[in-house]
Amino acid sequence: MNTRSEELAPAVRSILEAASERSGGDERVSVDARSLSEAFAAAEADGRVPVIAEVKPTSPTTDGARDDDPVALAASMVEGGAAALSVLTEPEHFDGSVENLTRVREAVDVPVLRKDFIVREDQLDAAEADLVLLIARFVGDDLADLVEAARDRGFQPLVEVHTREELAAALAAGAELIGVNNRDLGRLEVDLSTFESVAPEVPDRVTVIAESGITTPADARRMREAGADGLLIGSAIMDSEGEDASGTGGDVSANTRRFTAAESEEEV
Ligand SMILES: O=P(O)(O)OC[C@@H](O)[C@@H](O)c1c[nH]c2ccccc12
């Protein structure tokens, strides 16, 4: 593994240590995946911004945790127009679980991404999902093998990058779905100009998703103008803070709608 661990934030180092020790599934999974590109096309046809809404109970950069039922959260996200969902399965730092993912996927009919720190092939077998995240920086030279291993099982691999170098590695590994993470895993800081500088290098045939730090509808429009086919949004949708008298700040469905409706006339 080529993780350049000396450049990683301590929280991320601890996440990776835990990930390398986590066991995978006993049996190889075989999934019949729901297509992300079809889900994005359906959202576009309907005038919705294609949003992957993320069920993330907590994270190293979040204060507090949300302990609502993940299935109820997922249903609200779909009601708010989310084209797809992302479910954290990392247990130690994000309060996620494979069980949450499985229950959510059974309850909705949109594609579901498994969000975790996969570093070995057997870890792909821990759960069925439509998409799996592979983080270029953490898998290093194993990227092409993991992309292939994921496809062999029926998953659509989403390869996460943060720099142009990682983008080049993702393309060389045959990635067709690429997420540009605006969060730097070294300092854990978010900068939306990351997407703006990396996205122009992505070939048209590749689907590109802007990840992290999208907190307002204006941010969503900014990422779309920079070429995002879809947006991955967690905290701003999960947020129960900022609840106003009408309670809308904590309403996951309304929070989702703010982003899916960011390009429509009646945007609020
Ligand atoms: O909560 P945000 O800033 O909207 O970010 C969502 C998502 O991009 C973020 O959770 C994320 C991006 N890449 C990851 C890798 C692992 C865990 C989490 C992530």
The ligand as an ORCA input file, in Angstrom:
! r2SCAN-3c Opt
* xyz 0 1
  O     -20.417     15.489      4.306
  P     -19.954     16.075      3.015
  O     -18.925     17.162      3.182
  O     -21.106     16.485      2.138
  O     -19.163     14.901      2.238
  C     -19.797     13.728      1.761
  C     -18.753     12.745      1.244
  O     -18.129     13.312      0.125
  C     -17.726     12.399      2.326
  O     -18.414     11.792      3.367
  C     -16.619     11.479      1.820
  C     -15.955     11.590      0.643
  N     -15.065     10.602      0.505
  C     -15.097      9.807      1.586
  C     -14.405      8.662      1.901
  C     -14.713      8.018      3.064
  C     -15.642      8.538      3.959
  C     -16.349      9.676      3.664
  C     -16.095     10.333      2.472
*
